[in-house]
């Protein structure tokens, strides 16, 4: 149990009666405690990941980069880019857009990365003008970022099913141990409340669920994902992702694996930006935990190499003769003799520390 004050860093009490206490150095607001806890947990990498339907990327590259820089967004999934081709293009301020599209008048998806993460890209999968993914390795953590743009309500059912099949295939191709974050305009309302769907969503959606929203929930159940937006209680203004005329709805979502939901500490809609005319950016704060590998216990070994030195070798011979009672011929019981030799070696030559010279605690993912 820790008590923190503005004057004293840490007071640690043992037992209910507080039989003893250690007082730490002076600190502000318990920062020393936080640093100690973070040290025990290992290294962490904080990311701000978002999604936004931009309407079109034409003429918006620099504006989008400035917004990401201002809002400290590291990775952004974008939809409806309306750019034809499959390229990676710098959009300013060090940000790079990986995109794919087949028609300059509709659809198109992409992922924008902050400059420091561009070199971490291992793989780019451009599935269609509605689905694409990037695999990044960040401090040993494999992170897959998927950008999706579902067909609108009025589209044919066949087109909607094709989209969900493509998304399923992408998910099935990702190893189970990898992190996954999906940023998408699903054009559906998952609705407020989560009765019957508690395992994949929280209570904080918007309005009523529709058929397209049910498809989102079904996908989350199928792939063991969580609809991140709905887990954080915010004012409606910070939950509504789409505004047009009198309509205020939630159609843009961030999803992650259910098992990694604990790594997301916040998620909300960013208001006050004008890059997109109708949609608003959704941003989540994610912390990837990377810890040092536990060192395996190494058995201490007798320093037999010391026998190369004449003085050590002579001392070992004398001590061994004494241990064997001065006998010249070894006893018939080899096990007993071997143990006497080992014990003499330990006493005369000493033992190693049991540490590796090159053991630096390789980094692994929790």
C-alpha positions as CSV (number, residue, x, y, z in Angstrom):
1,X,0.0,0.0,0.0
2,X,1.4,3.5,-0.9
3,X,0.5,6.8,0.5
4,X,1.5,9.8,-1.6
5,X,1.6,13.5,-0.5
6,X,2.9,16.6,-2.2
7,X,5.7,16.8,0.5
8,X,6.9,13.2,0.7
9,X,7.4,10.9,-2.3
10,X,6.5,7.5,-0.9
11,X,5.3,6.0,2.3
12,X,5.1,2.2,2.2
13,X,3.2,0.5,5.0
14,X,3.3,-3.2,5.8
15,X,0.2,-4.9,7.2
16,X,-3.0,-3.4,8.3
17,X,-1.4,-1.9,11.4
18,X,1.4,-0.3,9.5
19,X,4.2,-1.7,11.6
20,X,7.0,-0.1,9.7
21,X,7.4,2.5,7.0
22,X,10.1,3.8,4.7
23,X,10.0,7.4,3.6
24,X,11.2,8.2,0.1
25,X,12.8,11.4,-1.3
26,X,10.8,14.6,-1.7
27,X,8.8,14.5,-4.9
28,X,5.9,16.2,-6.6
29,X,2.6,14.4,-6.9
30,X,4.0,10.9,-6.4
31,X,6.0,10.9,-9.6
32,X,8.7,8.8,-7.9
33,X,6.1,6.1,-7.2
34,X,5.0,6.2,-10.9
35,X,8.5,5.8,-12.1
36,X,9.2,2.9,-9.8
37,X,6.0,1.1,-11.0
38,X,6.9,1.8,-14.7
39,X,10.4,0.4,-14.1
40,X,9.0,-2.8,-12.6
41,X,6.6,-3.2,-15.6
42,X,9.3,-2.6,-18.2
43,X,9.4,-0.3,-21.2
44,X,6.2,1.0,-22.7
45,X,5.5,2.6,-26.0
46,X,2.6,5.1,-26.2
47,X,0.7,5.6,-29.4
48,X,-2.2,7.7,-30.5
49,X,-4.1,5.9,-33.3
50,X,-7.1,7.4,-35.1
51,X,-9.5,7.0,-38.0
52,X,-11.1,9.6,-40.3
53,X,-13.2,9.6,-43.4
54,X,-11.6,12.5,-45.2
55,X,-14.1,12.7,-48.1
56,X,-11.2,13.1,-50.5
57,X,-7.4,13.5,-50.2
58,X,-7.2,15.9,-53.1
59,X,-5.9,19.2,-51.7
60,X,-5.9,18.0,-48.1
61,X,-2.5,16.4,-47.6
62,X,-0.8,19.3,-45.8
63,X,-4.0,20.1,-43.8
64,X,-4.3,16.5,-42.7
65,X,-0.6,16.4,-41.7
66,X,-0.9,19.6,-39.7
67,X,-4.0,18.3,-37.9
68,X,-2.1,15.1,-37.0
69,X,0.9,17.0,-35.7
70,X,-1.4,19.4,-33.7
71,X,-3.4,16.5,-32.2
72,X,-0.3,14.4,-31.7
73,X,-1.6,11.5,-33.7
74,X,1.0,8.9,-34.7
75,X,-1.1,6.6,-37.0
76,X,-4.3,7.5,-38.8
77,X,-6.5,5.3,-40.9
78,X,-8.2,7.2,-43.7
79,X,-11.2,6.3,-45.9
80,X,-12.8,7.7,-49.1
81,X,-9.4,9.1,-50.2
82,X,-10.5,9.0,-53.9
83,X,-7.0,8.6,-55.1
84,X,-6.2,6.1,-57.8
85,X,-3.1,3.9,-57.5
86,X,-1.1,2.0,-54.9
87,X,1.7,4.2,-53.6
88,X,3.3,5.8,-50.5
89,X,3.4,9.6,-50.6
90,X,4.7,12.2,-48.2
91,X,2.0,14.7,-47.3
92,X,4.1,17.1,-45.2
93,X,5.5,17.6,-41.7
94,X,7.2,14.2,-42.0
95,X,4.0,12.2,-42.4
96,X,3.6,9.6,-45.1
97,X,0.4,8.2,-46.6
98,X,0.2,4.6,-47.8
99,X,-2.9,4.3,-50.0
100,X,-4.8,2.2,-52.5
101,X,-7.7,3.1,-54.8
102,X,-9.0,2.0,-58.2
103,X,-11.3,5.0,-59.0
104,X,-10.5,8.7,-58.5
105,X,-14.2,9.4,-57.9
106,X,-15.1,6.9,-55.1
107,X,-13.8,4.8,-52.3
108,X,-10.1,4.4,-51.6
109,X,-8.4,3.7,-48.2
110,X,-5.1,4.5,-46.6
111,X,-2.9,4.7,-43.5
112,X,-0.9,7.8,-42.5
113,X,2.2,7.3,-40.4
114,X,4.3,9.7,-38.5
115,X,7.9,9.9,-39.8
116,X,9.5,7.9,-36.9
117,X,7.2,4.9,-37.7
118,X,7.7,4.7,-41.5
119,X,10.9,2.7,-41.1
120,X,9.0,0.2,-38.9
121,X,6.8,-0.9,-41.8
122,X,7.3,-4.6,-42.6
123,X,4.4,-5.3,-44.9
124,X,1.7,-3.5,-46.8
125,X,-1.4,-5.4,-48.0
126,X,-3.6,-3.6,-50.4
127,X,-6.7,-5.9,-50.6
128,X,-9.2,-3.6,-52.3
129,X,-10.3,0.0,-52.5
130,X,-12.2,-0.7,-49.3
131,X,-9.6,-2.7,-47.2
132,X,-5.9,-2.4,-46.7
133,X,-3.4,-3.2,-43.8
134,X,0.1,-2.3,-42.6
135,X,2.2,-4.5,-40.4
136,X,4.7,-2.6,-38.2
137,X,7.3,-3.8,-35.7
138,X,7.6,-1.3,-32.8
139,X,10.1,-2.3,-30.1
140,X,9.6,-5.9,-30.9
141,X,5.8,-5.6,-30.9
142,X,4.0,-6.7,-34.1
143,X,1.2,-4.2,-34.7
144,X,-1.2,-4.6,-37.6
145,X,-3.2,-1.5,-38.6
146,X,-6.2,-2.1,-40.8
147,X,-8.1,0.7,-42.6
148,X,-11.6,-0.2,-43.8
149,X,-14.5,1.6,-45.6
150,X,-17.8,-0.4,-45.6
151,X,-20.4,0.1,-48.3
152,X,-23.1,2.6,-47.5
153,X,-26.6,1.7,-46.4
154,X,-28.1,1.9,-49.9
155,X,-25.5,-0.4,-51.5
156,X,-26.3,-3.9,-52.6
157,X,-26.1,-6.7,-50.0
158,X,-23.6,-8.6,-52.2
159,X,-21.2,-5.6,-52.1
160,X,-21.5,-5.5,-48.3
161,X,-20.8,-9.2,-47.9
162,X,-17.8,-8.9,-50.2
163,X,-16.4,-6.2,-47.9
164,X,-16.9,-8.3,-44.7
165,X,-15.3,-11.3,-46.5
166,X,-12.2,-9.2,-47.3
167,X,-11.9,-8.0,-43.7
168,X,-12.3,-11.6,-42.4
169,X,-9.5,-12.8,-44.7
170,X,-7.2,-10.0,-43.5
171,X,-7.9,-10.9,-39.9
172,X,-7.4,-14.6,-40.5
173,X,-4.0,-13.9,-42.1
174,X,-2.7,-12.1,-39.0
175,X,-0.9,-14.3,-36.4
176,X,-2.8,-14.6,-33.1
177,X,0.1,-13.1,-31.1
178,X,0.1,-9.8,-33.1
179,X,-1.7,-6.7,-32.0
180,X,-4.4,-5.5,-34.3
181,X,-6.1,-2.1,-34.6
182,X,-8.8,-1.5,-37.1
183,X,-9.8,2.1,-38.0
184,X,-12.9,2.1,-40.2
185,X,-16.0,3.9,-41.5
186,X,-18.4,1.0,-41.1
187,X,-21.4,3.1,-42.2
188,X,-23.4,1.4,-39.4
189,X,-24.8,2.2,-36.0
190,X,-23.9,-0.3,-33.2
191,X,-26.3,1.6,-30.9
192,X,-26.4,2.6,-27.3
193,X,-26.3,-0.2,-24.7
194,X,-24.7,-3.6,-24.9
195,X,-27.2,-6.1,-23.6
196,X,-26.3,-9.5,-25.0
197,X,-23.1,-8.2,-26.6
198,X,-21.1,-7.3,-23.4
199,X,-18.1,-9.4,-24.6
200,X,-17.4,-7.2,-27.7
201,X,-18.7,-3.7,-26.9
202,X,-19.4,-1.2,-24.1
203,X,-22.6,0.8,-23.3
204,X,-21.6,4.1,-24.9
205,X,-22.7,4.0,-28.5
206,X,-25.2,6.4,-30.1
207,X,-28.9,5.9,-30.7
208,X,-30.4,2.7,-32.1
209,X,-28.6,-0.2,-33.8
210,X,-29.3,-0.8,-37.5
211,X,-28.6,-3.8,-39.8
212,X,-25.1,-2.5,-40.8
213,X,-24.3,-1.9,-37.1
214,X,-25.3,-5.5,-36.4
215,X,-22.8,-6.6,-39.0
216,X,-20.1,-4.8,-37.1
217,X,-21.0,-6.5,-33.9
218,X,-21.2,-9.9,-35.6
219,X,-17.7,-9.3,-37.0
220,X,-16.4,-8.4,-33.6
221,X,-17.8,-11.6,-32.1
222,X,-16.4,-13.7,-35.0
223,X,-12.9,-12.3,-34.7
224,X,-12.8,-11.8,-30.9
225,X,-12.5,-8.0,-31.3
226,X,-13.8,-5.1,-29.2
227,X,-15.5,-1.9,-30.4
228,X,-13.2,0.5,-28.5
229,X,-15.3,3.7,-28.9
230,X,-18.2,2.2,-26.9
231,X,-16.2,1.5,-23.8
232,X,-15.5,5.1,-22.8
233,X,-18.2,7.2,-21.2
234,X,-18.1,10.6,-23.0
235,X,-20.5,13.4,-23.7
236,X,-22.5,12.7,-26.9
237,X,-20.5,15.4,-28.6
238,X,-17.4,13.2,-28.2
239,X,-19.2,10.1,-29.4
240,X,-20.8,11.4,-32.6
241,X,-18.5,10.8,-35.6
242,X,-20.8,12.0,-38.4
243,X,-22.8,15.2,-38.7
244,X,-24.8,16.3,-41.7
245,X,-27.7,18.7,-41.5
246,X,-29.8,17.5,-38.5
247,X,-28.3,14.0,-38.5
248,X,-25.8,13.1,-35.7
249,X,-24.7,9.5,-35.7
250,X,-21.8,7.2,-35.0
251,X,-20.4,5.3,-38.0
252,X,-16.6,5.5,-37.5
253,X,-15.0,3.0,-35.1
254,X,-11.7,1.7,-33.7
255,X,-11.5,-2.0,-33.0
256,X,-8.8,-4.0,-31.2
257,X,-8.4,-7.6,-30.0
258,X,-10.4,-8.2,-26.8
259,X,-7.3,-9.4,-25.1
260,X,-5.5,-6.1,-25.8
261,X,-8.3,-3.8,-24.7
262,X,-6.5,-3.2,-21.4
263,X,-3.8,-1.4,-23.4
264,X,-6.2,1.3,-24.6
265,X,-6.6,4.0,-21.9
266,X,-8.9,6.4,-23.8
267,X,-10.9,6.8,-27.0
268,X,-13.0,9.8,-28.1
269,X,-14.0,12.0,-31.1
270,X,-11.9,15.0,-31.7
271,X,-14.0,18.1,-32.2
272,X,-13.1,21.5,-33.7
273,X,-11.2,20.3,-36.8
274,X,-12.3,21.1,-40.4
275,X,-10.3,18.6,-42.6
276,X,-13.4,16.5,-43.3
277,X,-16.7,18.2,-44.0
278,X,-19.1,15.6,-42.4
279,X,-16.9,13.1,-40.5
280,X,-14.9,13.7,-37.3
281,X,-11.7,12.0,-36.3
282,X,-11.8,9.2,-33.6
283,X,-8.6,8.8,-31.6
284,X,-7.5,6.2,-29.1
285,X,-4.5,6.2,-26.8
286,X,-2.7,2.8,-26.8
287,X,0.2,1.7,-24.6
288,X,2.3,-1.2,-25.9
289,X,4.0,-2.9,-23.0
290,X,7.5,-4.3,-23.6
291,X,9.3,-6.0,-20.8
292,X,12.7,-7.5,-20.2
293,X,12.9,-11.3,-20.6
294,X,13.3,-13.1,-17.3
295,X,16.8,-14.4,-17.0
296,X,17.0,-18.1,-16.8
297,X,18.8,-19.5,-13.8
298,X,22.2,-20.8,-14.8
299,X,23.9,-23.4,-12.7
300,X,27.2,-22.4,-11.2
301,X,30.1,-24.4,-12.7
302,X,33.4,-25.5,-11.3
303,X,36.3,-23.5,-12.8
304,X,38.1,-26.5,-14.2
305,X,40.0,-24.3,-16.6
306,X,42.2,-23.2,-13.7
307,X,43.9,-26.5,-13.9
308,X,45.9,-25.1,-16.8
309,X,47.9,-23.2,-14.2
310,X,50.6,-25.3,-12.6
311,X,50.1,-24.0,-9.1
312,X,46.4,-24.7,-9.2
313,X,46.9,-28.1,-10.7
314,X,49.5,-29.1,-7.9
315,X,47.2,-27.9,-5.1
316,X,44.3,-29.8,-6.6
317,X,46.4,-33.0,-6.7
318,X,47.4,-32.7,-3.1
319,X,43.9,-31.9,-1.8
320,X,42.5,-34.8,-3.8
321,X,45.0,-37.3,-2.3
322,X,44.1,-36.1,1.1
323,X,40.4,-36.5,0.4
324,X,41.0,-40.0,-0.9
325,X,42.9,-40.9,2.3
326,X,46.3,-41.0,0.7
327,X,45.4,-43.9,-1.6
328,X,47.3,-44.2,-4.8
329,X,44.8,-46.6,-6.4
330,X,41.3,-45.2,-6.8
331,X,38.3,-47.0,-5.1
332,X,36.2,-49.3,-7.1
333,X,33.1,-47.3,-6.4
334,X,33.3,-44.7,-9.3
335,X,30.3,-42.7,-8.1
336,X,31.9,-42.0,-4.8
337,X,35.3,-41.2,-6.4
338,X,33.6,-38.8,-8.9
339,X,31.8,-36.9,-6.1
340,X,35.1,-36.6,-4.2
341,X,36.8,-35.2,-7.3
342,X,33.9,-32.7,-7.9
343,X,33.9,-31.6,-4.3
344,X,37.6,-31.1,-4.3
345,X,37.4,-29.1,-7.5
346,X,34.7,-26.8,-6.0
347,X,36.8,-26.1,-2.9
348,X,40.2,-25.6,-4.7
349,X,39.2,-24.0,-8.0
350,X,36.0,-22.2,-7.0
351,X,32.6,-21.8,-8.8
352,X,31.5,-19.4,-11.5
353,X,28.9,-16.7,-10.7
354,X,26.2,-18.3,-12.9
355,X,25.9,-15.1,-15.0
356,X,26.3,-14.8,-18.8
357,X,28.7,-12.1,-20.0
358,X,26.4,-11.3,-22.9
359,X,23.1,-11.5,-20.9
360,X,21.6,-8.1,-21.4
361,X,17.9,-9.0,-21.0
362,X,16.6,-9.2,-24.5
363,X,13.3,-7.4,-25.0
364,X,10.1,-9.5,-25.5
365,X,6.4,-8.6,-25.7
366,X,4.2,-9.2,-22.7
